[in-house]
Amino acid sequence: MAKAERRGLARGRKKQTRAKRKRHLIVSNGKVTETEYFNHLISEMDVRGSVRYRHIDGDPLKVAKQLSRELDSDKRLLKQAKSKH
């Protein structure tokens, strides 16, 4: 007998899922001051979920375009992973 069947999953019970954690991403083109400032805020504030600071070099438009490309790529990878299951 498979482990899942012993736990009752094969008998129509729904698989328990965790609630998704909130994710926050702070992005700027400031390398020194902003990095120190945001990392300090992240460590001092009691924020629920995941908070990360990321530096992207360049002018504000380049930062926005780079971030947009990365978010689109993440969405595609997530869809591919879901379709495999």
Buried (B, 14 or more C-beta within 10 A) or exposed (E): EEEEEEEEBEEEEEEEEEEEEEEEEBBBBEEEEBBEBBBEEBEEEEEEEEBEBBBBEEEEEEBBEBBEEBEEEEEEEEEEEEEEE
